[in-house]
Amino acid sequence: MLASYLTLAAVLFCIGLYGVLTKRNAIIVLLSIELMLNAANLNLVAFSKYGVVPSLTGQVFSLFAMTLAAAEAAVGVAVLIALYRRRATVNVDEFDELRR
C-alpha cells in the first residue's frame, strides 16, 4: 500500500517539475511549485501512516507545510500582480531584470 502512495507522489512531483522547467507562464510555474509541495506532503503523510513507528509527526509537518504553501502562494500572486501591472505580461522570460 505504501508503494502506491509513493508512486503517486513521484508522478505528481515529476508533473510539477516538468511544469516548472518548461512553461513560461508565471501562473503555471506557481501552480507547478504547489503541485511539487503537495507531492512532498503526500510522502510525509504516507510515511507517517505506514512507517516503522506510525505516529502523527508526518501529518503535523504536512499541515505546517500546507500553511507555508498558502503563504507562499499569497505572496507569489501579489508579486505577480505587481509585475503584471508594471510590464503587462506574465511571461517569465520578461522578468530577467529587476530594474529597467
C-alpha positions as CSV (number, residue, x, y, z in Angstrom):
1,M,0.0,0.0,0.0
2,L,2.9,2.4,0.7
3,A,4.3,1.8,-2.8
4,S,1.1,3.2,-4.4
5,Y,1.3,6.4,-2.4
6,L,5.0,6.8,-3.2
7,T,4.3,6.2,-6.9
8,L,1.5,8.8,-6.9
9,A,3.7,11.3,-5.1
10,A,6.6,10.7,-7.6
11,V,4.2,11.2,-10.6
12,L,2.8,14.4,-9.1
13,F,6.3,15.7,-8.4
14,C,7.5,14.9,-11.9
15,I,4.5,16.7,-13.4
16,G,5.2,19.7,-11.3
17,L,8.9,19.6,-12.2
18,Y,8.0,19.4,-15.9
19,G,5.7,22.4,-15.5
20,V,8.4,24.5,-13.7
21,L,11.1,23.7,-16.2
22,T,9.2,24.0,-19.5
23,K,6.3,26.5,-19.1
24,R,6.9,30.3,-19.5
25,N,3.6,31.5,-17.9
26,A,4.3,32.6,-14.3
27,I,0.9,31.4,-13.0
28,I,1.6,27.9,-14.4
29,V,5.0,27.9,-12.7
30,L,3.4,28.8,-9.3
31,L,0.8,26.1,-9.7
32,S,3.6,23.6,-10.6
33,I,5.5,24.5,-7.5
34,E,2.4,23.9,-5.4
35,L,2.0,20.5,-7.1
36,M,5.5,19.6,-6.1
37,L,4.9,20.7,-2.5
38,N,1.7,18.6,-2.4
39,A,3.7,15.6,-3.6
40,A,6.1,16.1,-0.7
41,N,3.1,16.4,1.7
42,L,1.7,13.1,0.4
43,N,5.1,11.5,1.2
44,L,5.1,12.8,4.7
45,V,1.6,11.5,5.4
46,A,2.3,8.1,3.8
47,F,5.4,7.6,5.8
48,S,3.6,8.8,8.9
49,K,0.9,6.2,8.5
50,Y,2.9,3.2,7.1
51,G,6.3,3.9,8.6
52,V,8.1,1.6,11.1
53,V,6.6,3.5,14.0
54,P,3.3,5.1,12.9
55,S,2.8,8.5,14.5
56,L,1.3,11.9,13.8
57,T,4.6,13.6,13.3
58,G,4.4,13.4,9.5
59,Q,0.9,14.7,9.5
60,V,1.8,17.7,11.7
61,F,4.7,18.5,9.4
62,S,2.3,18.2,6.4
63,L,-0.1,20.7,8.0
64,F,2.9,23.1,8.6
65,A,4.0,22.7,5.0
66,M,0.4,23.4,3.8
67,T,0.4,26.6,5.8
68,L,3.7,27.7,4.4
69,A,2.5,26.8,0.9
70,A,-0.6,29.0,1.3
71,A,1.5,31.9,2.5
72,E,3.9,31.4,-0.4
73,A,1.1,31.4,-2.9
74,A,-0.4,34.6,-1.5
75,V,3.0,36.4,-1.7
76,G,3.8,34.9,-5.1
77,V,0.4,36.1,-6.6
78,A,0.9,39.5,-5.0
79,V,4.3,39.8,-6.6
80,L,3.0,38.5,-9.9
81,I,0.2,41.1,-9.9
82,A,2.7,43.9,-9.2
83,L,4.9,42.7,-12.1
84,Y,1.9,42.4,-14.4
85,R,0.8,45.9,-13.7
86,R,4.3,47.2,-14.4
87,R,5.2,45.2,-17.5
88,A,1.8,44.0,-18.8
89,T,2.9,40.4,-19.2
90,V,3.2,37.2,-17.2
91,N,5.9,35.6,-19.3
92,V,8.8,34.6,-17.0
93,D,11.4,35.4,-19.8
94,E,10.4,39.1,-19.5
95,F,11.3,39.2,-15.8
96,D,15.1,38.9,-16.1
97,E,16.0,42.3,-14.8
98,L,15.0,44.0,-11.5
99,R,15.0,47.5,-13.0
100,R,14.8,48.9,-16.5
